[in-house]
Amino acid sequence: QLAAADMDAALDLQCEAAIEDKGEALESLERHVREEESAAKAKALATLRAELLEQAAEQQAAALKLQALQRGRMARAKVAKLKEAKAAEAAAEGGAEESQPPAAAEEAAAAEEPAP
């Protein structure tokens, strides 16, 4: 009976050791799975971050283009106003000269020139 008890104890130790080994193997496998999941999540986050950065760059480029278009419109409007003002000024000056008859305008111009 003593030998049978020793054998049972030895078998129990072997079973416990096998269970412990399997537990360690299971923990190792779980750790490996977690690491792979973390790596996959990190890769997905990196991809998402790159996409977001690309979208931000595209939005910034679009905003700059819109700003340039708006500045161009404003500049063209300013030039048009300046041209209108210059044309109105020229018309006002031309209108004053045109109000005199052509002969009178020539006589006035001749009178302003010094005689030789």
Distance bins in CASP14 RR format, pairs under 12 A and 6 or more apart:
PFRMAT RR
TARGET T0000
AUTHOR 0000-0000-0000
RMODE 2
METHOD distances of the structure
MODEL  1
1 7 0 0 0 0 0 1 0 0 0 0 0
1 8 0 0 0 0 0 1 0 0 0 0 0
2 8 0 0 0 0 0 1 0 0 0 0 0
2 9 0 0 0 0 0 1 0 0 0 0 0
3 9 0 0 0 0 0 1 0 0 0 0 0
3 10 0 0 0 0 0 1 0 0 0 0 0
4 10 0 0 0 0 0 1 0 0 0 0 0
4 11 0 0 0 0 0 1 0 0 0 0 0
5 11 0 0 0 0 0 1 0 0 0 0 0
5 12 0 0 0 0 0 1 0 0 0 0 0
6 12 0 0 0 0 0 1 0 0 0 0 0
6 13 0 0 0 0 0 1 0 0 0 0 0
7 13 0 0 0 0 0 1 0 0 0 0 0
7 14 0 0 0 0 0 1 0 0 0 0 0
8 14 0 0 0 0 0 1 0 0 0 0 0
8 15 0 0 0 0 0 1 0 0 0 0 0
9 15 0 0 0 0 0 1 0 0 0 0 0
9 16 0 0 0 0 0 1 0 0 0 0 0
10 16 0 0 0 0 0 1 0 0 0 0 0
10 17 0 0 0 0 0 1 0 0 0 0 0
11 17 0 0 0 0 0 1 0 0 0 0 0
11 18 0 0 0 0 0 1 0 0 0 0 0
12 18 0 0 0 0 0 1 0 0 0 0 0
12 19 0 0 0 0 0 1 0 0 0 0 0
13 19 0 0 0 0 0 1 0 0 0 0 0
13 20 0 0 0 0 0 1 0 0 0 0 0
14 20 0 0 0 0 0 1 0 0 0 0 0
14 21 0 0 0 0 0 1 0 0 0 0 0
15 21 0 0 0 0 0 1 0 0 0 0 0
15 22 0 0 0 0 0 1 0 0 0 0 0
16 22 0 0 0 0 0 1 0 0 0 0 0
16 23 0 0 0 0 0 1 0 0 0 0 0
17 23 0 0 0 0 0 1 0 0 0 0 0
17 24 0 0 0 0 0 1 0 0 0 0 0
18 24 0 0 0 0 0 1 0 0 0 0 0
18 25 0 0 0 0 0 1 0 0 0 0 0
19 25 0 0 0 0 0 1 0 0 0 0 0
19 26 0 0 0 0 0 1 0 0 0 0 0
20 26 0 0 0 0 0 1 0 0 0 0 0
20 27 0 0 0 0 0 1 0 0 0 0 0
21 27 0 0 0 0 0 1 0 0 0 0 0
21 28 0 0 0 0 0 1 0 0 0 0 0
22 28 0 0 0 0 0 1 0 0 0 0 0
22 29 0 0 0 0 0 1 0 0 0 0 0
23 29 0 0 0 0 1 0 0 0 0 0 0
23 30 0 0 0 0 1 0 0 0 0 0 0
23 31 0 0 0 0 0 1 0 0 0 0 0
24 30 0 0 0 0 0 1 0 0 0 0 0
24 31 0 0 0 0 0 1 0 0 0 0 0
25 31 0 0 0 0 0 1 0 0 0 0 0
25 32 0 0 0 0 0 1 0 0 0 0 0
26 32 0 0 0 0 0 1 0 0 0 0 0
26 33 0 0 0 0 0 1 0 0 0 0 0
27 33 0 0 0 0 0 1 0 0 0 0 0
27 34 0 0 0 0 0 1 0 0 0 0 0
28 34 0 0 0 0 0 1 0 0 0 0 0
28 35 0 0 0 0 0 1 0 0 0 0 0
29 35 0 0 0 0 0 1 0 0 0 0 0
29 36 0 0 0 0 0 1 0 0 0 0 0
30 36 0 0 0 0 0 1 0 0 0 0 0
30 37 0 0 0 0 0 1 0 0 0 0 0
31 37 0 0 0 0 0 1 0 0 0 0 0
31 38 0 0 0 0 0 1 0 0 0 0 0
32 38 0 0 0 0 0 1 0 0 0 0 0
32 39 0 0 0 0 0 1 0 0 0 0 0
33 39 0 0 0 0 0 1 0 0 0 0 0
33 40 0 0 0 0 0 1 0 0 0 0 0
34 40 0 0 0 0 0 1 0 0 0 0 0
34 41 0 0 0 0 0 1 0 0 0 0 0
35 41 0 0 0 0 0 1 0 0 0 0 0
35 42 0 0 0 0 0 1 0 0 0 0 0
36 42 0 0 0 0 0 1 0 0 0 0 0
36 43 0 0 0 0 0 1 0 0 0 0 0
37 43 0 0 0 0 0 1 0 0 0 0 0
37 44 0 0 0 0 0 1 0 0 0 0 0
38 44 0 0 0 0 0 1 0 0 0 0 0
38 45 0 0 0 0 0 1 0 0 0 0 0
39 45 0 0 0 0 0 1 0 0 0 0 0
39 46 0 0 0 0 0 1 0 0 0 0 0
40 46 0 0 0 0 0 1 0 0 0 0 0
40 47 0 0 0 0 0 1 0 0 0 0 0
41 47 0 0 0 0 0 1 0 0 0 0 0
41 48 0 0 0 0 0 1 0 0 0 0 0
42 48 0 0 0 0 0 1 0 0 0 0 0
42 49 0 0 0 0 0 1 0 0 0 0 0
43 49 0 0 0 0 0 1 0 0 0 0 0
43 50 0 0 0 0 0 1 0 0 0 0 0
44 50 0 0 0 0 0 1 0 0 0 0 0
44 51 0 0 0 0 0 1 0 0 0 0 0
45 51 0 0 0 0 0 1 0 0 0 0 0
45 52 0 0 0 0 0 1 0 0 0 0 0
46 52 0 0 0 0 0 1 0 0 0 0 0
46 53 0 0 0 0 0 1 0 0 0 0 0
47 53 0 0 0 0 0 1 0 0 0 0 0
47 54 0 0 0 0 0 1 0 0 0 0 0
48 54 0 0 0 0 0 1 0 0 0 0 0
48 55 0 0 0 0 0 1 0 0 0 0 0
49 55 0 0 0 0 0 1 0 0 0 0 0
49 56 0 0 0 0 0 1 0 0 0 0 0
50 56 0 0 0 0 0 1 0 0 0 0 0
50 57 0 0 0 0 0 1 0 0 0 0 0
51 57 0 0 0 0 0 1 0 0 0 0 0
51 58 0 0 0 0 0 1 0 0 0 0 0
52 58 0 0 0 0 0 1 0 0 0 0 0
52 59 0 0 0 0 0 1 0 0 0 0 0
53 59 0 0 0 0 0 1 0 0 0 0 0
53 60 0 0 0 0 0 1 0 0 0 0 0
54 60 0 0 0 0 0 1 0 0 0 0 0
54 61 0 0 0 0 0 1 0 0 0 0 0
55 61 0 0 0 0 0 1 0 0 0 0 0
55 62 0 0 0 0 0 1 0 0 0 0 0
56 62 0 0 0 0 0 1 0 0 0 0 0
56 63 0 0 0 0 0 1 0 0 0 0 0
57 63 0 0 0 0 0 1 0 0 0 0 0
57 64 0 0 0 0 0 1 0 0 0 0 0
58 64 0 0 0 0 0 1 0 0 0 0 0
58 65 0 0 0 0 0 1 0 0 0 0 0
59 65 0 0 0 0 0 1 0 0 0 0 0
59 66 0 0 0 0 0 1 0 0 0 0 0
60 66 0 0 0 0 0 1 0 0 0 0 0
60 67 0 0 0 0 0 1 0 0 0 0 0
61 67 0 0 0 0 0 1 0 0 0 0 0
61 68 0 0 0 0 0 1 0 0 0 0 0
62 68 0 0 0 0 0 1 0 0 0 0 0
62 69 0 0 0 0 0 1 0 0 0 0 0
63 69 0 0 0 0 0 1 0 0 0 0 0
63 70 0 0 0 0 0 1 0 0 0 0 0
64 70 0 0 0 0 0 1 0 0 0 0 0
64 71 0 0 0 0 0 1 0 0 0 0 0
65 71 0 0 0 0 0 1 0 0 0 0 0
65 72 0 0 0 0 0 1 0 0 0 0 0
66 72 0 0 0 0 0 1 0 0 0 0 0
66 73 0 0 0 0 0 1 0 0 0 0 0
67 73 0 0 0 0 0 1 0 0 0 0 0
67 74 0 0 0 0 0 1 0 0 0 0 0
68 74 0 0 0 0 0 1 0 0 0 0 0
68 75 0 0 0 0 0 1 0 0 0 0 0
69 75 0 0 0 0 0 1 0 0 0 0 0
69 76 0 0 0 0 0 1 0 0 0 0 0
70 76 0 0 0 0 0 1 0 0 0 0 0
70 77 0 0 0 0 0 1 0 0 0 0 0
71 77 0 0 0 0 0 1 0 0 0 0 0
71 78 0 0 0 0 0 1 0 0 0 0 0
72 78 0 0 0 0 1 0 0 0 0 0 0
72 79 0 0 0 0 1 0 0 0 0 0 0
72 80 0 0 0 0 0 1 0 0 0 0 0
73 79 0 0 0 0 0 1 0 0 0 0 0
73 80 0 0 0 0 0 1 0 0 0 0 0
74 80 0 0 0 0 0 1 0 0 0 0 0
74 81 0 0 0 0 0 1 0 0 0 0 0
75 81 0 0 0 0 0 1 0 0 0 0 0
75 82 0 0 0 0 0 1 0 0 0 0 0
76 82 0 0 0 0 0 1 0 0 0 0 0
76 83 0 0 0 0 0 1 0 0 0 0 0
77 83 0 0 0 0 0 1 0 0 0 0 0
77 84 0 0 0 0 0 1 0 0 0 0 0
78 84 0 0 0 0 0 1 0 0 0 0 0
78 85 0 0 0 0 0 1 0 0 0 0 0
79 85 0 0 0 0 0 1 0 0 0 0 0
79 86 0 0 0 0 0 1 0 0 0 0 0
80 86 0 0 0 0 0 1 0 0 0 0 0
80 87 0 0 0 0 0 1 0 0 0 0 0
81 87 0 0 0 0 0 1 0 0 0 0 0
81 88 0 0 0 0 0 1 0 0 0 0 0
82 88 0 0 0 0 0 1 0 0 0 0 0
82 89 0 0 0 0 0 1 0 0 0 0 0
83 89 0 0 0 0 0 1 0 0 0 0 0
83 90 0 0 0 0 0 1 0 0 0 0 0
84 90 0 0 0 0 0 1 0 0 0 0 0
84 91 0 0 0 0 0 1 0 0 0 0 0
85 91 0 0 0 0 0 1 0 0 0 0 0
85 92 0 0 0 0 0 1 0 0 0 0 0
86 92 0 0 0 0 0 1 0 0 0 0 0
86 93 0 0 0 0 0 1 0 0 0 0 0
87 93 0 0 0 0 0 1 0 0 0 0 0
87 94 0 0 0 0 0 1 0 0 0 0 0
88 94 0 0 0 0 0 1 0 0 0 0 0
88 95 0 0 0 0 0 1 0 0 0 0 0
89 95 0 0 0 0 0 1 0 0 0 0 0
89 96 0 0 0 0 0 1 0 0 0 0 0
90 96 0 0 0 0 0 1 0 0 0 0 0
90 97 0 0 0 0 0 1 0 0 0 0 0
90 98 0 0 0 0 0 1 0 0 0 0 0
91 97 0 0 0 0 0 1 0 0 0 0 0
91 98 0 0 0 0 1 0 0 0 0 0 0
92 98 0 0 0 0 0 1 0 0 0 0 0
92 99 0 0 0 0 0 1 0 0 0 0 0
93 99 0 0 0 0 0 1 0 0 0 0 0
94 100 0 0 0 0 0 1 0 0 0 0 0
94 105 0 0 0 0 0 1 0 0 0 0 0
95 105 0 0 0 0 0 1 0 0 0 0 0
96 105 0 0 0 0 0 1 0 0 0 0 0
96 108 0 0 0 0 0 1 0 0 0 0 0
97 104 0 0 0 0 0 1 0 0 0 0 0
97 105 1 0 0 1 0 0 0 0 0 0 0
97 106 0 0 0 0 0 1 0 0 0 0 0
97 108 0 0 0 0 1 0 0 0 0 0 0
97 109 0 0 0 0 1 0 0 0 0 0 0
98 104 0 0 0 0 0 1 0 0 0 0 0
98 105 0 0 0 0 1 0 0 0 0 0 0
99 105 0 0 0 0 1 0 0 0 0 0 0
99 108 0 0 0 0 0 1 0 0 0 0 0
100 106 0 0 0 0 1 0 0 0 0 0 0
100 107 0 0 0 0 1 0 0 0 0 0 0
100 108 1 0 0 1 0 0 0 0 0 0 0
100 109 0 0 0 0 0 1 0 0 0 0 0
101 107 0 0 0 0 1 0 0 0 0 0 0
101 108 0 0 0 0 0 1 0 0 0 0 0
102 108 0 0 0 0 0 1 0 0 0 0 0
102 109 0 0 0 0 0 1 0 0 0 0 0
103 109 0 0 0 0 0 1 0 0 0 0 0
103 110 0 0 0 0 0 1 0 0 0 0 0
104 110 0 0 0 0 0 1 0 0 0 0 0
104 111 0 0 0 0 0 1 0 0 0 0 0
105 111 0 0 0 0 0 1 0 0 0 0 0
105 112 0 0 0 0 0 1 0 0 0 0 0
106 112 0 0 0 0 0 1 0 0 0 0 0
106 113 0 0 0 0 0 1 0 0 0 0 0
107 113 0 0 0 0 0 1 0 0 0 0 0
END
